Amino acid sequence: MLKTLDLALKVLKMFTKERPVWGGRELANEMGLNHTNIYRILETLEKNRFISKDKVTKKYSLGYATWELGMIMYESLNVSNIIRPVMERLRDKTGESIFLTVLDKDEAVTLDVVEPENKVKFSVSAGSRAPLYVGATYRTILAYMPEDFIDSVIHSDLVKYTKTTMTDPDEIKTELEHIRERGWAQSQGEYTWDVVAVAVPLFDRGEIIGSVTVSGPVYRMTEEKIKEYVPVLMETRDEIASVIERYQLKLKV
C-alpha cells in the first residue's frame, strides 16, 4: 500500500510547469515503469480529481483537487513558516540577531526577529517602528526611495536618539549615495547605544519593500566580522526575495 502511495505521489510530481501534460505511455516510459501500473494510478488520481484527462487527446494534466490543496497551502503561508527558516540559517552562520524589516508608508516596521541563544539581545521586537533616517536597517530602505520622498524625510524634524544619530540632511544624503554605490549599509549606536547593524535592501520585482539586518554589540561586530557577514547577508536577502516571488507573498505589518 505504501509503495503504491509513494509511486502515486511521484506520478503527481511529474506534472511540472515545464511539463504540465502527459500521455499515459509517455509517463510510463519516462519513469521507467510498467504501463499497466501507471494507468491504474492515473485512473485513481483522475477519479479523485487530482488529475484530469482530456477527452480528445487522452492526455493528463493536474486536476481541481490539486489546485484546491494548493490554495489552502497558499492561504496559510506567512513569514513564520516560510521566511523564518531562512533567517534562522543566517543567525546560525553569524551568531547574531537577524531582523526582517518592511516599509510602511514613511516608517519601517520590524516584521520578524530571530535572536541567538545565550547572547546579549536587544529591545527591538516584532512590531517595532522607526523612522527611515535612523541607522542601517532603515536607511538602506530610504536609499532606494524616490528623491522627493527622501527629501521629505530628511528635511523633517529629525530626532537624535543617541549622540551618534545622523540628523544632518546633507550628511544623510551623502550616506544614502554611499549605500546605493556598495549595496549595503552600516551604522553604530544610532538607535540603540553600543549596537552595530549591517543591512541590505530587500526588493520585490525591482521595488524596495524592506531590509534584512544582522546586528550585534560593538565588541562582537568587528570590521573583520562585518566583511565576513555582508556576502552571507546578501545571499540570505536574495533567498528571501526568491521565496517572496515564488509564493507571491505580500509582506504585511
C-alpha positions as CSV (number, residue, x, y, z in Angstrom):
1,M,0.0,0.0,0.0
2,L,2.7,2.5,1.0
3,K,4.7,1.5,-2.1
4,T,1.7,2.3,-4.3
5,L,1.1,5.6,-2.5
6,D,4.8,6.6,-2.9
7,L,4.5,5.8,-6.7
8,A,1.3,7.8,-7.0
9,L,3.0,10.9,-5.4
10,K,5.9,10.5,-7.7
11,V,3.5,10.5,-10.7
12,L,1.9,13.7,-9.4
13,K,5.3,15.4,-9.1
14,M,5.9,14.6,-12.8
15,F,3.4,17.3,-13.7
16,T,5.5,20.4,-13.6
17,K,5.5,23.9,-15.0
18,E,7.9,22.7,-17.7
19,R,5.8,19.6,-18.5
20,P,2.2,20.1,-17.4
21,V,0.7,17.5,-19.8
22,W,1.5,13.8,-20.1
23,G,0.2,10.8,-22.1
24,G,-0.1,7.6,-20.1
25,R,2.5,5.7,-22.1
26,E,4.8,8.7,-22.3
27,L,4.7,9.0,-18.5
28,A,5.4,5.3,-18.0
29,N,8.4,5.4,-20.4
30,E,9.8,8.5,-18.7
31,M,9.5,6.9,-15.3
32,G,10.7,3.5,-16.5
33,L,7.6,1.8,-15.1
34,N,5.0,-0.8,-16.1
35,H,2.3,0.8,-18.3
36,T,-0.5,-1.1,-16.6
37,N,0.6,0.2,-13.1
38,I,0.8,3.8,-14.3
39,Y,-2.7,3.6,-15.9
40,R,-4.1,2.3,-12.7
41,I,-2.6,5.1,-10.7
42,L,-3.8,7.7,-13.3
43,E,-7.3,6.3,-13.1
44,T,-7.4,6.5,-9.3
45,L,-6.0,10.1,-9.4
46,E,-8.5,11.1,-12.0
47,K,-11.4,9.5,-10.0
48,N,-10.3,11.7,-7.1
49,R,-9.9,14.8,-9.2
50,F,-6.2,15.1,-8.7
51,I,-5.6,14.9,-12.4
52,S,-8.0,15.3,-15.4
53,K,-8.0,13.5,-18.7
54,D,-8.6,15.4,-22.0
55,K,-11.4,13.7,-23.8
56,V,-9.9,14.4,-27.2
57,T,-6.1,13.9,-26.8
58,K,-6.5,11.3,-23.9
59,K,-3.6,13.1,-22.2
60,Y,-3.5,14.0,-18.5
61,S,-3.0,17.3,-16.6
62,L,-3.4,18.4,-13.0
63,G,-7.0,18.5,-11.7
64,Y,-9.0,20.7,-9.4
65,A,-8.3,18.8,-6.2
66,T,-4.6,19.6,-6.7
67,W,-5.5,23.3,-7.2
68,E,-7.7,23.3,-4.1
69,L,-5.0,21.9,-1.9
70,G,-2.5,24.4,-3.4
71,M,-4.9,27.3,-2.5
72,I,-5.3,26.0,1.1
73,M,-1.5,25.8,1.4
74,Y,-1.0,29.3,-0.2
75,E,-3.5,30.9,2.1
76,S,-1.7,29.5,5.1
77,L,1.7,30.9,4.0
78,N,3.3,33.5,6.3
79,V,6.6,34.9,7.4
80,S,7.0,32.5,10.3
81,N,6.7,29.2,8.4
82,I,8.4,30.2,5.2
83,I,10.9,33.1,5.7
84,R,11.9,32.5,9.3
85,P,13.9,29.3,8.5
86,V,16.0,31.4,6.0
87,M,16.6,33.9,8.8
88,E,17.5,31.2,11.3
89,R,20.2,29.9,8.9
90,L,21.7,33.4,8.8
91,R,21.5,33.6,12.6
92,D,23.3,30.3,12.9
93,K,26.1,31.4,10.5
94,T,26.7,34.7,12.2
95,G,25.7,34.0,15.8
96,E,23.9,37.4,15.8
97,S,20.4,38.9,15.8
98,I,18.6,38.9,12.4
99,F,15.9,41.4,11.6
100,L,13.4,41.4,8.7
101,T,12.1,45.0,8.3
102,V,9.4,46.2,5.9
103,L,8.4,49.6,4.6
104,D,5.1,51.0,5.9
105,K,4.3,54.4,4.4
106,D,7.0,56.8,5.8
107,E,8.2,54.4,8.5
108,A,9.8,51.0,8.8
109,V,8.4,48.2,10.9
110,T,10.2,45.1,12.3
111,L,8.3,42.2,10.8
112,D,10.3,39.4,12.4
113,V,13.3,38.9,14.6
114,V,15.5,35.8,15.1
115,E,17.9,36.0,18.0
116,P,20.9,33.9,19.1
117,E,20.7,31.8,22.3
118,N,22.7,32.7,25.4
119,K,23.9,36.1,24.0
120,V,23.2,39.8,24.6
121,K,19.9,40.6,22.9
122,F,18.2,43.8,22.0
123,S,14.9,45.5,22.9
124,V,13.8,45.7,19.2
125,S,10.9,43.3,18.7
126,A,8.5,42.4,16.0
127,G,6.1,45.3,15.5
128,S,8.6,48.0,16.5
129,R,8.5,51.1,14.3
130,A,11.3,53.5,13.5
131,P,11.8,56.5,11.1
132,L,13.7,55.8,7.9
133,Y,16.7,58.1,8.5
134,V,18.0,56.3,11.7
135,G,20.6,53.5,11.3
136,A,21.5,51.0,8.7
137,T,18.3,48.9,8.9
138,Y,16.1,51.9,7.9
139,R,18.5,54.0,5.8
140,T,19.1,51.0,3.5
141,I,15.3,51.2,2.7
142,L,15.3,55.0,2.4
143,A,18.3,55.0,-0.1
144,Y,16.1,53.3,-2.7
145,M,13.0,55.6,-2.3
146,P,12.2,58.4,-4.8
147,E,14.1,61.6,-4.4
148,D,11.1,63.7,-3.4
149,F,10.3,61.1,-0.7
150,I,13.9,61.2,0.6
151,D,13.8,65.0,0.7
152,S,10.6,65.0,2.7
153,V,12.1,62.6,5.2
154,I,15.5,64.2,5.7
155,H,14.1,67.8,5.9
156,S,11.5,67.0,8.5
157,D,12.1,67.3,12.3
158,L,14.8,64.6,12.9
159,V,15.1,63.3,16.4
160,K,18.5,62.5,17.8
161,Y,18.0,59.2,19.6
162,T,21.7,58.9,20.7
163,K,24.7,61.2,20.3
164,T,25.6,59.4,17.1
165,T,22.2,59.5,15.4
166,M,22.6,61.1,11.9
167,T,20.4,64.2,11.7
168,D,22.1,66.5,9.2
169,P,20.3,66.3,5.9
170,D,23.4,66.7,3.8
171,E,25.2,64.0,5.7
172,I,22.3,61.6,5.4
173,K,22.0,62.3,1.6
174,T,25.7,61.5,1.2
175,E,25.3,58.3,3.2
176,L,22.3,57.3,1.0
177,E,24.5,57.7,-2.1
178,H,27.2,55.6,-0.4
179,I,24.6,52.8,0.3
180,R,23.4,52.8,-3.3
181,E,27.0,52.5,-4.5
182,R,28.0,49.5,-2.4
183,G,24.6,47.9,-1.9
184,W,24.5,47.7,1.9
185,A,24.5,50.0,5.0
186,Q,26.3,50.0,8.3
187,S,25.7,52.0,11.5
188,Q,26.8,52.1,15.1
189,G,24.8,53.1,18.1
190,E,22.3,55.4,16.2
191,Y,19.1,53.9,17.6
192,T,20.4,51.6,20.4
193,W,23.7,52.5,22.0
194,D,26.7,50.2,21.5
195,V,25.0,48.2,18.8
196,V,26.3,47.8,15.3
197,A,23.9,47.0,12.4
198,V,24.7,45.9,8.9
199,A,21.7,45.8,6.5
200,V,20.9,45.1,2.8
201,P,17.8,46.3,0.9
202,L,15.1,43.8,0.1
203,F,13.3,44.2,-3.3
204,D,10.2,42.6,-4.8
205,R,10.2,42.8,-8.6
206,G,12.6,45.7,-8.5
207,E,10.7,47.7,-5.9
208,I,12.1,48.4,-2.5
209,I,10.0,46.7,0.2
210,G,12.3,46.4,3.2
211,S,15.6,45.3,4.5
212,V,17.4,42.3,6.1
213,T,19.8,43.1,9.0
214,V,22.4,41.4,11.1
215,S,23.1,43.2,14.3
216,G,25.1,42.7,17.4
217,P,27.1,44.5,20.2
218,V,30.2,46.6,19.2
219,Y,32.6,44.2,20.8
220,R,31.4,41.3,18.6
221,M,30.7,43.2,15.4
222,T,34.3,43.9,14.3
223,E,35.2,45.2,10.9
224,E,36.6,41.7,10.1
225,K,33.3,40.1,11.1
226,I,31.3,42.7,9.1
227,K,33.3,41.9,5.9
228,E,32.5,38.2,6.5
229,Y,28.8,38.8,7.1
230,V,28.0,41.1,4.2
231,P,28.2,38.3,1.5
232,V,26.0,35.8,3.5
233,L,23.6,38.6,4.4
234,M,23.2,39.3,0.6
235,E,22.7,35.6,-0.1
236,T,20.0,35.5,2.6
237,R,18.3,38.6,1.2
238,D,18.3,37.0,-2.3
239,E,16.9,33.8,-0.9
240,I,14.1,35.7,0.9
241,A,13.4,37.7,-2.3
242,S,13.2,34.4,-4.2
243,V,10.7,33.0,-1.7
244,I,8.6,36.1,-1.9
245,E,8.4,35.9,-5.7
246,R,7.9,32.2,-5.8
247,Y,4.9,32.2,-3.4
248,Q,3.8,35.7,-4.3
249,L,3.9,36.8,-0.7
250,K,2.8,40.2,0.4
251,L,4.8,41.2,3.5
252,K,2.3,42.9,5.7
253,V,2.6,44.6,9.1
